[in-house]
Amino acid sequence: MQNYTEQYQTLEKVSEVACYEFLRKVETTPQLKTQALSVIRILGRDPVGSNPLFTKEGISVLLEIAFKPNQVKDTSSSREALKCIANCIHLNDKIKVYLEEQDVLGSCQYVLQSEDHISLDTQFLTCRILFFLTVNRPDLVTRLIDASISIAIEKVLTQNICILQDTTNLIDRNMPINPLTVTSEALKLLFNLLLVNSRSTEQENTNIEHFENCLVPIFHLLFQVPYSKPQPLVPPHSQAIHVLMQYPYRIISKVWQSQSDWTSKLYDSAEQSHTFIATTLVHLLDQAVHVLIPDGDPDNLNNSTQVDAILSPVCLVLRSLAEGEPLLSKAIAKKLLPNEKDRLLPVHEGFSLPAYMIRLMTSTMMPLTRDGVCEMLFVLCDKDANKFTQQVGYGNAIGYLVNKGIAMETPTADETEEKDINPITGQYVSSEKQPDLKDMTDEEKEREAERLFVLFERLKKTGIIDVENPIAKAMQESQGRFEEIDSSDED
């Protein structure tokens, strides 16, 4: 206990001396100041002994070193001070009041919008401070939007994504701060601004118009910057998908069409734009699904919560695109709904992407992805319950339709197909494996009859379909010609 007390007092003393005496000395050299701030940053990771940093005076000292009025301060000591400020916000939410009083929002925005060359570290740390400040603070989000923070975010994204697009640039991914991480941090900030703003607006989010310009670098990232392998849905691409999820289709379409000078280079003709977009995003989903769910069972994962958070956003983006543009819906449906080859088996079986999607429709361990996939496939079926059940199978669709209260007709074979399709499983009837009674034992025949009897009884109880149980009917008509099989009978 004595050692703990001594350690606490030592940390308190180091922090207090550093903040109130040492750092403000004019004769302190920049190198020595940077070293002192580095010590404070390391010690300040633990709230124990860091109380002087969480005071108005302590924050004022750090802000004096980090920022300079109407000037960009980008030195080793200013960057260390920014790290200390970010740590303080993360550890103690109360210091936001002191930062607001000294207009840290304006200081951060001035730095990001400056025409001067800003180091990656300063860009990263400034975005992080703004991100921490705006979490659950709709009032600060509104202030930033009114001050045109989108211009600063667009600048950061454009500069760093241009570096990522240039394949001749060798990016050191081992460095904690590089163009990838700066892009990720800017996208996190943008996502939080859009999310908080949308939640605080009862009607349609009209402030989204302020962020149209940020979509241009995001398009470059998604469609021109190579994805990571083997799992492509990692930062910054995954965060770009999160941001895209916040934009309505009308804005996405408007900005995409305005960028025809470079987007037209991605495909041969304007008519192929929908196919290109669908192919890129569906391929992204395809690769991620097969890497994240290697055995094909979404409910057999140790990290199902993490996988759920990764896959659900891209499903929602595809749903939004399909709902907004019929041509996109058609292109996406061609890749995500079962094709002729998929129907050689029940549509939820196998390792094709449509089979994965249909298994995810009934997942219990991945609720976000389950709901996202169901919504997406329902839109791809023109929000037609009958078409939906025909495409994915009645057994796979019934849960979603009942939960949503969507009326449906009794499932029947699809008469539009050349081959009959089992309405329950979605498989071609001709491909179904029929049990050969000659190869079945009496026990197997009895179990199969009981199984069918129970299935039909359950189906009748749902009230969704009214059908007479053929097993019960056969037993009634036989009038004794059926006799119970003794399980001990060897004949």
PyMOL commands that set and color helices and strands:
alter all, ss='L'
color gray80, all
select helices_A, chain A and resi 2-22+30-43+51-54+56-66+76-91+93-101+104-113+120-134+138-146+149-165+179-199+206-224+237-244+249-258+260-266+270-292+304-324+326-336+342-344+353-360+367-380+385-392+394-404+429-431+437-439+442-462+470-478
alter helices_A, ss='H'
color red, helices_A
deselect
rebuild
show_as cartoon
